[in-house]
């Protein structure tokens, strides 16, 4: 099974995590960013996906600190575009 197929199976856990982050006040959290965080941080060294139960556990144990750290680093990696003057 590839990563995209697995995402479909763990989508309810990802959605639950996003809703949890919203309750904590992280209203800009979304499913794609949570998925990217997990793939690029928790699972980056895996050659093949973990068992489904372990992946769901990783999603549910993702902390706000880990998530915000990932988002911050990703923001620094993106090129900054100066807004145009009106």
N, C-alpha and C positions, 0 to 999 in steps of 0.2 A: 504494500500500500504506500502511495506517495503522500507528501505533506498536504497537498490540496484535498485529497480524499479524506485524510484524517481530520482536517479542519471541519469538515461537514459533521463528523461524529462528535467532536468536542465543542461545537458551536453553542449548545446550551450553556456549557460551563463558561465560555468566553462572554456570552451575553450576561450571565449572572455576575461575572467579575466587573464588567462595565457598569452595570446597575449599582453594584457595591461602591465603585469609585464615585459615581454620581452622588450617592448618599453622603460620601465623605467630602463632597464639594468639588470634586474634579470633574466638572461638567463637560469639559472638552474631550474626555476619554472616549475612545470609540473602539469598536471590535477589531478594525484593521491594525490600529496601533498596538493593542494588547497582543494580537497574534504576532506582529513583527517583533515586539519585545521578547516574547517567548522564544521565537525562532532564532533571533539574533543574540540573545543573552543566555537563556537557560539551555537551549538545545543546539547551540552553534557547533559544538564539538562532536555531535552525534553523527555517525555515518548513516544510520537508518533510524527511523522513529522508535521511540520507547513503546512498551505495551500501553494500550489505551488507558488503562486505569492509572498508570503513572503520569501520563500526560494530563489527564483531568486533575490529578492531584497537584501537578505543577501550576496549572491555571488557577486553581482555587487557593493555592498558597502564595501566589504572586502578591507582594506587598506594594503599598502605595509608594514607598521609598524606592524600591527597585524600578517601578514603572516610571516615576518622575525622573530618576537618574537616567534611564534610557531615553526618555523624551528630550531631556536637556542635552545629552550628548548628540542625539540625532539633529537637534536644532543647530548646534554648532557646526555640524558636518555639512549642512545645506548651505548653498551660496546665498549671501545676503544681497537682496536687490533693493536699492534705494527707491523710495516712492517718488513718483514724478510730481513736479510742482503743478499746482492747479492753474 
